[in-house]
C-alpha cells in the first residue's frame, strides 16, 4: 500500500503477512493503488513497452463511412399516386359481368342451361374479390404493402394469359376467379400503400377516394363499350396493358419503399384491426357463397338472399364501427359499395353513357377530394355527413328523373353532386385512417358491392316478371333504375343522419399503420 511521504498513514492496515522478496511484492500489489497525495496515479507500464507514453497521440481523422443513398420520399409518393390511378380502376373493372353484353355464339346456340352456366361462371369475379380482400389485408400486416400488391397484380396477369385461350365454362370460371382474387388482394394492398404514405403525401387520401368513386361509377359503362367493340373475349381480359403497366410500377414502388427511411419495415395493425379482419373473413365468405348459390334457384330465393345479405352487411358495418379505429370510414365504404356500383350497372343496362357523364364524374370527384383536404381534421364528421346528404339528394333526383336518366346531359348533371358528395365523404374519413382502418374499409366496400348487386338483381327480377316485348323490357329497366336510385337515396340519407347525430363514432383515429 502506498503511503504519504513524511506522514504516518491514517488508514487501517491489513493484517496480512509481508510478501517475501521484491518480486513477490510486485506480484501482490493491486493494479489500482492509492495515488500519492498531490500527484495523479500513473498507470503501470506494460512489460512489452516499458517506455510507453502516458497518453496516446491523437489519430488523424479517417475517411467518413459511405452513407446509403435513400430515395427521396417524393419519388415514392409520386409512384404511389400513379399506382392508385392504375390499380384501383384495374381492380374495379373486374366487377361487371360484361360478357352478358356480348354473348359467345356457341353458348347462345347451346340453350338456356348452357347460357345460365356461362353467366354464372362469368360473375364469379366479384365474390372472389370480396373473399380475397381480408386475406390480402392481413398479408399487408405481415409483409410490406408493396410485395403484396405485386403478388396481386401477378395473379391478374396470369388470369389475363389464361383468358386468351378460355373456351369452356370451367376455364372461363377459373379465369374470372383468378381475376377476382388478384383484384381483391390489389385493392387491399393499394389502400395499405395510401395509409403508409399518408404522413409524407397527404393528398394521396383524396386521390384514392377520387379513384374509387370514379371507378365504381364508370366501370360498367367502360366494360360494356369494350366488349361491344372487341367482342366477348374482352370480358376475360379487361385491360391487359393497364395490368402490365401497373405491374412494372408496383415493382418500382417496392424498391423505392424498401429503401425509404420513412416507411416501416413491417406494417403494424392495432389489435382491434387484426381481430376485426379475422372476424370479417368468415361472414364475407358466407355472403359470397349465398350470392353464388342463389343463382341456381328461382326469383323468391334471390329476394330472400338479398334481404339476408343486406342484414349481414349492416351487422358487419356496425361491428366495424365499434371495433375499428376508423369507424366512419367503414360505414362510408359500405354505403358507397352498396349504392354506386349497382346504380351504375342499372344505368348501363338502360343506355350507353357518353363521355359527358364520365368527364363530369371525374371532374366532380377531383374537385371534391381537393376541397375536402383543405378542411381541418376536426370537421371530418361534418364534411362526411354533408357529403352523404348531397349524394342522397342526387340519388333522389335520379329517381324522380325516370327515363330522362338515359339522356347524356341529364346523367352528367346528376353525376356532379353524386360523385362530389361521395368523394368528399370518403376523403374526410380516409385522410386520418391508419393501415388497419383503411384495409377494413376496403373489405366493407367490396362486401357492400356484393350485397348491392344482389339487391339490385332482386329489384330487376321483380320489374321484369311481366315483360314480354322489347318496349316492356325497356320500361322495366327504367323502373329498376328509378327504384334502385330511391333505395340508394334512403340508405345514404339514413347513414348520413346517424353519422351527424352520433359524434361518438371514431372517424380516422391514426393508428400505427
Beta strands, then each sheet from edge to edge (+ up, - down):
end
